[in-house]
Amino acid sequence: MKKLLILWAWLILSYAAPCEDCGEDLACLGPCAYKALVEAHTPDEEHQAALLLAHTWLRGDFVEGIPRLLHPIIGKRAEKDSLRLHAILVLAQAQYRLGRADSAAVLYERVAGIEAFPFLRSRAYLGLAGISVRSDLSKALSYAAQAAEIADQLNHPLLTAVAYLQLAYITAEQNNLSMALRYGEKALQAAKAAYNQKLKHWLLEPPSTVYLAATANMAALYADNGRLREAENLYQEVLNQAQQDEVARGQAVIGLAGLYLQKRAFAEAEKLLNAHRSLLQSLPFELRRNALRIQAQLHIAQSRISNALATYEQLIREMESHVQQGQSARIEQLRLLAGLEAQEARLRSVEAARQKERTFYFILGGIGLLTLGMMFLAIRSARRRAAEERQFREIIAQQSALIEEQARALERQNEELIRISETLAEALASVQESHSAARRLQRAILPNLEQRLPGSAVFYQPMHEVGGDFYGLVSDRHTQRILFFVGDATGHGVSGAILAGIIASTIQNLFLRYPHHSPRKLLQTLLESVRTVLTQQEETSGPQAVREGADIAMGIADFRTATLHFGLAGRPVWLLNHAGIEVLEGGRRGIDSYTPPDYEFPEYEKPLDDNLTLFLFTDGVTDALNAEGKKLGAKALRKLLSESEYFSDNAQALKQKCVKLISDWQGRTHMNDDMTFIIMPVKVLHDYARQRFGVQV
C-alpha cells in the first residue's frame, strides 16, 4: 500500500479558443484540432493548431506521431518563446511514453533552465522527478522539492497539490512515513482548496481528479501508519465522490479491501469485492491485477489454497493477454500514422496551390487591366480550386472521425499500461513464453530485502525464468517481533514458483495471525495446512500423498526479550562472528506430506548480539556442480566464510566472495538447481526495529 497514486498532470495548450464542438475542452477528441490545422493562415495559427493536435494524440495515447508533429514548432520559434516551451514539454511526455527516458530528461532540463516561465519550470521539474524516481530517489526528491517551492511562490493550489503529491510518493518510497504524511496532508489541503474554488487551468488535470488522488493517497499513508479508521473513512469518501469515475472507485474498493484484509476482517473484504465484482472486471489491467492479488491473499488467509492457486493462474493469463492487446493497439496506431502522413502530403499540396492562387491575384490586381476572357478563366480556376479544397476538407473530416473512434477506444485502455514494471517491458520480446509472466509474478511477490534492510545482502538466482526458492520478511508492531525465512519448494519452473508463492504467503499470514507463536509452532501449523493441500483421495487405492513441499529455515527476532528464536525444517542456519561459524542443524524433515504430524522440528534460541551475522541458504548453493559433476559442498563454503576478514558491516563484500566462489566452481556448467542465500547482520535487524517499532536498543 506504500505505492502512492501516480500523479495526473498532463500538459494542455492554453492558447487556442475553446472547442467549437464541446464549447470548453481544448484537447477533446473531436475534430477541433484538425479543423484548426486546415483553416490556419499564419505560422502562429498553424503552430497553435499543431500543438493542440499533439495534446489530442497524447490523451489518446497515439504518441508515435507527436515527435514529427512538434519538431517544426521547436525548430522555427525563438528559444524562449512560450509556445515553443509548451511543445518541448509535450514532446518530453511523448518520448517518455515511447520508452526514451533519457531523451525526455534532456527536454525537461531545457525547460527547467529558463526562469522566465516559472509555471512551466515547475511542470518540467515534476517530469524530471517522475523519470528519476525509478533509479535515484534522492535526485527525484530534489526535483520534486524545486517544483513544490515554485508552486508555493505562485500560490497556485492545483499546482501545489500535484507537486506535494509527488513529494509524498517519493518520501514513502524512502520509508520516511512521517514526511510522507506531512506532504500528503499538504497536498490534500491544496487539492481541497482548488476543488472548492472550482479552479481550472489548461496545464493541469481537473481539480476533482487531483482531489480524488490526494484523498486516496492519504488513505494509503494512514493505512501504512496504522491509522486504520482514518484510512477507512478516506476510502469511503473516495467511493462517495467518484460516482462518475470508475477508475477512482475501483482504486478505492481495492484499497478498502486491502485494509479489511490487514484488519483480518475477511468477511467484510469478501463482501466488498463481491459487491463490486462487475466494476472490478471492467477496470484497466493494472487495477485488475491488484484486485486479483488481494483476492488470492484473502483465499490464503481463509485456508482456501486451491482457490488462491486458481486466482494466481488467472492473473498469469491476464498478464499475457494484456501484453498481446497492447502490441495489437500499437500496430494499429502505426497504421493510422502512415495514413496521416499521406494526408499531410496532400495538405501541403493544397497549401501550395493556394499560395500560387494568391500570387496570381496579386499580379492581376497590379496589372489592373485584363480581358474579360482572362477574368472568366481566373474565376473558373478559383472555383475549381475551391471545390478541390472542399473535397479535401471532407476527406480530412472523415479521417478525423476515424481517429476520434480510435482515440476513444485507446482512452478506455488503462493509462497505467505504459508504466507497468520494467520486467514486463523487457518481456515484450518474448511474450509467447509463459515463464516470463510467471517470473514477473514471482519478482512481485518476493520482497526487496536489501532495500528494506540496508546493510544486508541477498543472492537469488533461479535455474529457469522462475524457481522454487523463496524468502520473506514480516514484522508485528504490537509484539515487536520480526519474522524472516528462506525456503526451497519442490520442483523448478512455474510449478515450483507457484508452490513457493503459496507457502511464502501462508507463512506470512500465519505469523500475522499468531505473532506470539514460536518458530517451531509456526512450522507445525504450516505442516498441517500443507498436508491438507498435498493429500489426494483416490477412490480405488485410498489416500495417496503427493511428494511435494519445501525445506525452510525460519527465525524470529524478539526485541522485547532481546532473543533470536530459530525453527528449522530441513535447512540449517550458520551464525558468523569473530570466533568462527556456529552451525544450527536443520534436521532431516521438511514441510511435506511425508513428515509426521507430531514431528518436533529442531528449535534454537540465541541472544540478539550486534556482533552476530546470520547466513541462510538453500541447497542449490552447496549442490552446484562443476564440469566433472562434483558438488561444491558445505565445507568449501564454510572455509571461505571462515577465512574472510569478518566485520558485521561487510555483507555486500561477503556476498561477492560467495558469488565468485560459486561462479569459479561452475565454470561453464549450467545450473542444476535454484540458488538463494541471505547475509543478515543482527545490527541491521536492530536498525529496522528502531525505524519500525521505535525500539531503543
N, C-alpha and C positions, 0 to 999 in steps of 0.2 A: 504493500500500500504506500510505500515511500515514493513510488513513481508518481510524481505530480502530473497534472494535466498539461499536455503540450500547448504552448501559448499560441492564441489566434491573433495575428496582426498583419494580414496581407496588405501590401501597399496598393492603393487605389487612386486613380488620377483625379486631380481636383480642378482641372482647367475647364473641361468641356461643359456645355449646357446639359441640363437634365435630359434623360432619355425621352424621345418623343412617344415611345410606346408605353412605358411604365410610368413616366412622369416624375421619376425620382432617382432610381438607381443608375449610376453612371456606367456600371460594368455588368448590367444584366446580360442574360444570354440570348437576347433578341437580336434583331438585325441592325440595332442602332449604330454599332461601330462600323459596319460595312457601308451603311448609308453615309455616315460622316466621311469615310475614306473616299467614296466615289464623288461626293459633292465638294470636296476640298479644292480651293482655288489658290491658296497661298501656301508657302512652306510651313508656316506655323500651324495652319489648319490641318495640313497633311500629317505633320508630326504629332499633333494632339490626337487625331483620329487613330493613327497607328499605335500610339501608347494606350489609348482606350481599348483597341482591339487586343493588344498584348495582355491587358488585365482580364479581358473576357476569356482568352485562351488559358491564362493562369488559373482562373477559377474553375474552368472546365478540365484542368489537368492535361491540356493539349500543349505541352511545353516544348515539343521538338521544333515548332515553327517560330518561337519567340526570339531566339538569337538573330535569325535572319531579318526579322521584322524590325528590331530595335537598333541594329548596328548603324543604319543610315542616320538616325537621330543622334546617336552618341558621336558619330564622326563629323557631322556637319555643324553642330551647335557649339557655342562657346564653352570653355572648360567649366566655368562657374555658373552656367545657366541652370535655373531650377528645373526646367523641363528635361534637360539632359541628365541631371542627377536623379530625377524620378525614373527615367529609363534605365539608368545603371542599377538602381535598386530592384526593379522588376527583373532585369536580366540576371542579377545575382540570385534571385529566388529560383528562376528557371534553371540556372546552372546547378544549383544545389539539388533540385529535384531530379536532374539528369545524372546525379552521382558525381558531379565535378566540384567537390567541396573546395579544393584549392583555388579554382578559378572564381568561385563565389566569394571566397575570403578576400581575394585581391580586389574585387569590385566593391565590396563593403568598405574596405580600408580607404579606397579612393574617396568615397562619400564622407566617411568619418573624418577625413583630414581637412574638410572645408568647413570653416567655422561660421560662415555667413548664413547657414541654414541649420539652426540648432535642432529643429524638429526632425529633419532628415538625418542629421548626425545621430540622434538618439535611436532612430529606427535602424541605422547601419550598425550601431553597437549591439543592438538586440540580435541582428543577424549574425554578427561575429560570435556572440555568446552561444547562439544555437549551434554553430559549427564546432566550436571548441569544447562543448560540454561532453562529447564522447571521448576526447583524447586528453584534455588538460583542464580539470575542473578549476584550478587556480586562475588560469587565464580567462576561462569563461566567467568566473566570478568578477574579475576586474572589468571586463567589457560590460556586464550587466549593471555593475555599480555605476559606471560612467553614464549609461543610458538612464538610470534612475536619477542621478544627480541633475542631468539636463531636464528631465521631466519635472522634477521638483522646482527648478528655476522657472520653467514655463508655466507652472501652476495649471497643468492640464490633467484633470482627474483620469481620463481614459488612458492616456499615455502612461501616467504614473501607475495605474493598475496593472498594465501589461508588463512594465519594467519590474515591478516588485513581485509579480507572479514568477518571472524568470529567476529572480534572486532567491525566492523561496524554494524553487525546484533545485537549484544548484546547491544551496546550503543543506537541503535534505539529502542530496546525493553524498555530501561530505559527512553525513551523520551528525550534523550540528542542528539538532532539532529545536533548540531554544531560539537560534537566529532564524530558522525556517518559520517558526511560529510567529516571530515578530514581523518578518517580511510578509508572510501570508495575511496577517491581520491588517497590515497597512494596505496591501493590495485589495482586500475585501472592502475596506473603508472607502478607498478611492473608487472602486467599481460601483459601490452603492451610491456614492455621490453622483457619478456620471449617469447612472441609471435613473435616479430621481430627477436629475436636471434634464433628462432626455437629450444628453449631449451627444452630438454626432460629429464625425469627422471622416472625410473620404479616405484618409490614410489608414484608418483603423477599423476593426470589426465593430458591429453594433454593440452598444453598451449592455444590452440584455445578454449577449453571448459571453462577453467578458465577465459580467456579474455571475453567471452560472458557473463559469470556470473557476472564479475566485472562491465561490461558496463550496464547490466540490473539493477544491484544493485544501481549504481549511478543514473540511470533514476528514480528509485523509490524514492530515497532520495531527488532528485531535486523536484519531484512532491510534496512530503510531505513538502518541504521547500518553496513552492510557486513559484519555478523557472520552470514554465511550459514549456517555449520554449526550455530550455536546456534539460529537460526531454524528450520532444518530439523528439529532434534531436538524443538523445542516443537510444531511442527505434527504430527509423528509422535505425540507424546504426546496431543494432542487427538484424533487419529484412534483411538488405542487406548482412551481414556477414554470417548469419546462413542459407545459402541456402540448405545445406545438413543435417541440424539438425532441425528436425520437432519440437522437444520439445522446443528448444530455440526460434524458430519462433513463436510457439504458446504462449509462455510466453510474447514475445514482443507484439503480437497482443492484448492479454488480458490487458497488462499494458497500451498500447496506447489507447485502447477503454475506460479503466477507466479514463485515462487522459482527453479524449474528454468529457466524462460524467461530470468530475469535472469542465471543462470549459463551460459546458452546450452546447457543440457543438453536439447536439443529432443526427443531420443528418449525420455528419462525423463518429460518433461512430457506428451508424447503418450500414452505407455503408461499414465500415471496417470489421465489424462482418460478414456481408453477403458475402463480397468478399473472406473471408477465412473460409466459413462455413464447407467445406469438411475437411480442416486442423483441425479445432476445434473438429469436430466429431471423428477424429482419434487419438486425444490426450489421454494421461492417465487420469484416473478418476479425480485426484486432480485438474488438469488444466481444465478439462471439467466442474467441479463444479464451479470454479471461473468464467468461461465464462458464465455459466447459471445465476450466481448471478448478473453479470454486465448486462446481457440481461434483467433480471427481473427489475433491478433498472432503466434501460432505458425505459421499458414499463411504470413503475410508473411515471417517470419524464414526460412522454408524456400523462399521464392520461389514459393509456390503462390497466386498472386494471384487466380485465378478462384475457388478455394476460399474465400479471405478475403472476396471480394465476396459470394459466396453466404451466408457466415456473417453479414455485416453486414445483408444483406437479411432473413435470418431474424430477426435482432434487432429490426429495424424492425417486422416483422409481429407479433412477440410483444408489443412495447410497445403497439401499437394494440389487440391482443386483450385484454390485461390491464386496460386502461382501460375497455373495454366491460364486462368482467366485474365490475369494481368498481362501475360505475354500476348494473348489474343487482342486485348484492348490496344496495346502499343502498336501492333501490326496494323490495326485499323486506323490509328492516328497517323502513321506514316503514309498510308494510302491516301488519306484525306489531305495531308500536307503536299503530296505530289500534285493533287488536283488544284490546290490553292496556288501553287507555283505557276501552273498553266494559266489560271485565271489572272494572276498578276501580270503575266506577259501580255495578255490581251488588254489589260487595263493600261499598260504603258503604250500599247499600240494606239488605243483610243485617245490617250492624252497627247500623243504626238500628232495625231490627226487634228485634234482641237487646236493645237498650237499653230499648225500650218493654216488653219482656217482663220485664226485671229490675225496672223501675218497678212493673209490675203485681204482681209477687210481694212487693215491699216493702210496698205498700198492703195486700195480702192478709194478710201477717204482722202488720201493725199493727192491723188490724181484728180478726183472730183468729176472727171468727165469720162464717161464710158458710154458706149452704145447701149440701147435698150436690149439688144440681143445678149450682150455680155452680162448685163444685170440679171436678165432672166436665167442665164446659165449659173450665175453665182447663187441666186436664190434656190434653184433646184439642187445645187451641190450642198448648200447648207441644210436643206430639208432632208436630203438623203443621209447626211452625216448625223443629223438629229435622230432620224429613225434608227440608224445603227446604234447610236448611244442608248436610246430607249430599249432596244433589243438586248444590248449588253447589260443594262441595269436589271432587266427581267432575269437574265441568267444569273447575275450576282445575287438577286433576291432568292432564286431557287437554291443556289449554293448556300446562302445564309440559313435557309430553312433546314437543309441537311445538316449543317454544322450545329445549328441550335438543337436539333434532335440528338445528335451525338454528344453534345456538351451536357445535355440534361441526363443522358444515360451515364456519362462519366461522373457527373456530380453525385449520383446516388452511390457510387462506389466509395469505399472508405478512404478518406484522405490519409489515414494512417498507413495505407499500403506502401506508400513511398518512403515511410520512415520506420519500417519494421527492422528487426535486428540485422546487423551486418552478416550474421551467419546465414540468414535466409537470402540475403542479396548474393552472397558468394555461391549459394546452392542453385541459383537460376540456371547455370550452365549445365547442371546435372539433375534437372528436375525429374527425370524418369527414374532416378534411383530412390527407392523408398527409404534407404538407410539415411539419406541426408535429412529427411524430415524427422526421423527418429533422433538423429544426432542433435538437431536444434531443440527438440523437446527435452532431451536429457540435459543439455547445457543450461536450459532454462530452469530445470529442477535443481541441479547442483549449485550450492551457494558459492559466491566469490569469497573464499575463506581468507585469502591474502589481503583483500580489501577490508573485510570486517575485523581481522586480527592482524594489524600491521606488525611486522616482526616475525610472523610465521612463514612457512614455505609449504607449497603443495605441488606435487607432481602427479598429473593424471594423464595417462596415455592408453586409450582403448586399442584393442587388437584390430578391430574394424572401425567403421564410422562411429559406431556406438558400442558399448560394452556393459558387462555386468558389475563392474566395480562402482561403488558409491561411497559417499561420505556426507557428513552433515554437522551442523552446529545450531543449537537452540537453547534459549535461556528462559528462566522463570523469575520475574521480578519479585514475587512475593516470598519465595523460598530462598532467593539469592543463590540459585544453583544454575550451572551451565552444563549441558549435555553435549558431548562430542563423540563421534563414532566413525569407523572405517569398516566397510564390508565388501565381500566378494560373492555376488549371486551366481547361481548355477547357469552355465551357458555363456555364449557370446552373441554379439549382434543384437537384432531387435528384440528377440525373446528374452535375452539376458537383461537388456536395458529396461524393458517393461517390468520384469520381476524386481529388478533393483529399485526402480522408481516406487513400486508399490511398497516394498519392505522399508525403504527410507522414509516414505511418508507415514507409514504405520508407526515406526519408531518415534518420530517427532510428535505424532498425535498422542501416543501412549504417555510420553513424558509430560506433555501439556495437560493431559487428563490426570495423571498421577505423579505430580512433581516431587513428592516425598519418597517415592519408591527407590530402592537401591538398584544398581545396575543388574544384579542377579535377578531381582523380582521383575524388572522390565523385560529381561531376556526370556524368563519363563512365561510371562504374559504374551510376548511376541510369539513364542513357540506354539502356544495354544491357538493363536489366530492363524499361523502359517499351516499347522497340521490340519485345521479345519478346511482351509482352501485347497491344500495339496492332496487330499484324500478323496478318491473317486469310488463310488459304489457301483459295482458291476452285478448284474442280475445272476450270472452263471457262476462266477468264481468268488463272489463276496468282496469285502473291502480290499482294494489294491492301492498301495501307497505309491505316489509319483516321486521319484528320487530327484527332487528339486528343493532348493532352499538357499542358504547363504551362511558363510563364516563371518563373524562380526567381532570386532574389538570395540568395546564401549567404555567410556569414562564419564564421571560426573565430578565437577569441581564445586565443592560446597564452601561458600565464603562465610557462612555463619560459624562453621566448626573448623575452618581452615584445613580441610581434608580433601584428598583425592580418593575417589572410590572407583574401582575397575571391576567390570564384569566381562568375561571373555568366553566366546563361543567359537572355538576352533582357530582363533588368531591370537598371537602374543602381542605384548606391548614392551618396548625397550625403554628403559629410563636412563638418560645420559647425564652424567655430571663429571666433575673434575676427577673423581676417583675411578671412573670407568663406566661400564654398562651393566645394569641390572636387568635380567630378563624375567618378565612375568609370563609364565607359560599359559597358553590358551586352552589346554585340554584337548580331548580327542573328538568332541562332539560339536556340531554346528547347529544351525536352526533349519531342520528339515523333518520330514515325516518319519524318519528312522530313529530320531532321538526320542527316548522315553519321556513321557510327560513329567515324571518325577525326577528327572536328571538334575543334579546340582552343578550348575556352571561354576567354574573357578572364580573366586572373588578376592580382591586385594584392597588394602587401604594404606595410603601414604600421606605424609604431611604436604601441604601446599608450600613448597620450597622454591624461592626465586632462582636458585642455582640449578634447578632441575629442568631438563628438556625431555619432552615425550616424543617417541618415534613410533608411529603406527603405519602398518603397511600390509598389502595383500601378497599372496603367494606368487603372483606373477613377477614380482621383483626378484625374489631368490630363485625362481624356476626359469629364469631367462637362459636360453640355450646359445652356445657358440657354434662355430662351423662344424665341430666334431660331435655335436649333440650332447655336450656336458652342461649341467646346470651351474649357474653362478654360486648358489648356496648361501646360507645364512652366515657361515664362517667368514667368507670373504667380505661380506657387508659389515659384519661386526669389527673386522680388522681395520677396515677403512675408517669407521667411526671412532675406534679407539686411538688410532694413530693421528687423527686430525687434532689440531690445536683447538681445544674446546672453549668456547665462550657462549653464554646464553643469548647473545645478540647476533650470532652469525648464522642464522637459519638459512638464508639465501646462499651463502658461500658453501655451507654443508650440502645443500640441495644440489648445487652444481657439481660438487665432487661425486656425489652418488650417481647423478645422471651420466657423468663421464665414465665412471666405473662400469655401468651397465652398457653404455654405448661401445666402449672398448672391448668388452667381453663378447658382445653380439657380433661386432663387425658388420658384415653384410647379411647376416642371418635374419630372416623375417621373425617378427614377434610370434610367440606361441601362446600368449595369454595377455589379458589386460594387466596394466601396471598402475599402481597408485601407492604413494606414500606421503605422509604428513609429518613435518617437523614443527613442533609446537612448544616453545619455551613457556614455562609456567608464569613468568613475569608478564608475558603477553596476555594471558588469561586475567592476571591482576589488573592490567590496564583496561581491558574490556569491561571488567566488573566495575571499575571506578566510573566508567562512562555510562554503563547500562543501569547499574543499581545505585550509584553514589556511594559505593563501599570504600571505606578508608582502610587501606592495608599498608 
